[in-house]
């Protein structure tokens, strides 16, 4: 058993862990990063990167087909094998040496193994060969282990060997048919991706609409598009049982509207949520339950740990389970630990570099279906629930000149939620082709708390789709 | 001779005049709008709308061809006839009845004729039949006549009947070949458009680079793309003479590097700048020179006119010759005239609704070449010239994950100019496919004067191209 000492030990080498480590090293600390799987994590190999790689060709082709003149040049269909080859390149064939090299270049010591906290500031890393290294963290331990899929307790499900996001993004060929269970982001993106690559897709959704945390029109527009693309979309279903012919197809039995139905497909993707990856972390040795990692201040420091040496960052703390928010928290945490090592208080006051304030106010998300969904801040419903006096305005994106030029048949919708008392934007949602790049303007407005009166001076360039920001202000009036 | 009285008479019915009129009516005023040509103006028929319609198919097709999987579905080339048909639809076959109806619906009285100011607050409108209507403006006259192309005094040019932006956006077929003289926005966009539709294109540029008002890399990247697309691009040329075989091709003789050369093509586009459209406005009757319309306060009111009844709005005042900035000024002017009619001072204090403050600080522009160029605020050079202590940072857009997912061969560049004393962004430039929709985020930051420390909390969604805003902040450091 070797012993090693570092200022900071990071458990988990996804984007969050990488960024905690990088900022801490930049702040002068020595850092060990413990990772049992691939450096780069879920995002690089089984989520953002491969899913967007699978989705982009259909979006690009759809846009070329939507415009007279370029439409005539499109005579074939998507080459799924080429898409899968491109996906393989983007995940580097599941080889993380590039990212390991990046860590090395950044001055971070990579320890390959499963990290377990055995005592305050002590992390044991058990390598693939079973050998154990004990790491001592002089200052802090940051848990950045991310999240894992939740499989509901449905009879027959385990035996049917369903896909999770991992298998669904890593598949080596297009399944003839696929059942997707779920109505959230992962479900919608992957239903869309595999449909665009040629699979027959059934999607079973528990609730009355897709993308439930968003403005209602987001789920409605995506549902309409999925159906138009041929996805057999069923709402308000309850999955009852899964069965599989050994080595063969999966049958999912579900109830809907009091009736019992079933669908059968070559593959089954369960996209029914995720939970923090806390198994085997050794929290119990610290007298902490698994929920402890969700109990953090805005500096992502776990509350109630003597000495304040434990941080919980990214998906594992459940604040905003998105790669970019994990990285955002990571910058604050890395800087904070470094600053505290120099004796600075680095108190997590709102909007300082020591606090992940945006987690509460300005979490942006882009869903790469076609149409795309892009949102930031509060929905109208959430704002009212939070007790804000808000006024929301909507605008038909297809009525914006720039949208018509982009795609003559452009369909989409935009909404802006204004806090009437402070006269600032607290939320915005856009649905339509290509809107993913439009939302950052709203994020800057929300975070900057730019008053509406001033926002009128932020003139969108004509004729871009971004002119919708003017249309929303005009709809609000002045 | 009939006599008519209105609160406000607007001369010129392009987007600027339409918006002045609309806001004034919304403010309770009676408004006549005098237009000799098509309501909707240059933008709707011979600039933004048709040029972007000509450009979009190539952009859409280029993006589909750039991605493995969709590339294989593209086997043909752009159907130029379909593009021209779409252009015809977008300009409504040069029929402005839709826009005239819109004016009517907005409560604006349209007077078809050429407007001439014959005395303070008196406008004579001479219709196509030569009949004259005299309009009295009780409160104000707003000149919104836009701009016209400048043709340099080159021997043989007039006889060669060159294209201006009008003929170049309205052409009914693709010329076999085209010489473009100029290196600005109109020249680059239309060289690109006609090249993408199949014309052989020569482009003769006077200066050492394209798009001279922008960051140098903008012109360099666009020049590289034009050349790659087969445009014969010549820099530092001086056009000496133009000649034309009667009814036939045009030959342009020019010098470059001390040598005399010539190119010959079916058509010749002169894109050598524009000037305010002040001819025939009758300014001399008011004792004003043509430059008077450029001498305005931030409320676009012409200085030194007794009674302060004359406004000059949009391209004609030369503040920021762009459709969206004309509309922006128009909103301020329409509201101001209405407010003053109610006895309010409506002083044009910075960033109030009565002032076009952004004209000085935050003019965005998108150039729809491929790569697109999008910029707002000051270039580094302009900021230093203005005496600001700035620091500029750049980032390779092709290194952003979202860009690689958008287009595996993505090439582009981003730059952010920071005022070191105030710690705010004063300018930004992006060059790359699709960046036109990214710039509004920078516009909000510039206009909102959002401090850098706060901007770190505006997290771009992963994996969008917009993540470049994070990369620029990281490059700047904190």
Interface residues (C-beta under 8 A of the other chain):
Chain A: X15 X43 X48 X49 X52 X53 X56 X57 X58 X60 X61 X63 X64 X66 X67 X68 X69 X70 X71 X72 X73 X74 X75 X76 X77 X78 X79 X80 X82 X83 X85 X86 X90 X322 X323 X324 X325 X327 X328 X331 X335 X351 X352 X353 X357 X358 X362 X363 X364 X365 X366 X374 X401 X404 X405 X406 X408 X434 X436 X437 X438 X439 X440 X441 X443 X444 X445 X446 X447 X448 X450 X453 X454 X455 X456 X457 X458 X459 X460 X461 X462 X463 X464 X465 X466 X467 X469 X470 X478
Chain B: X15 X43 X48 X49 X52 X53 X56 X57 X58 X60 X61 X63 X64 X66 X67 X68 X69 X70 X71 X72 X73 X74 X75 X76 X77 X78 X79 X80 X82 X83 X85 X86 X90 X322 X323 X324 X325 X327 X328 X331 X335 X351 X352 X353 X357 X358 X362 X363 X364 X365 X366 X374 X401 X404 X405 X406 X408 X434 X436 X437 X438 X439 X440 X441 X443 X444 X445 X446 X447 X448 X450 X453 X454 X455 X456 X457 X458 X459 X460 X461 X462 X463 X464 X465 X466 X467 X469 X470 X478
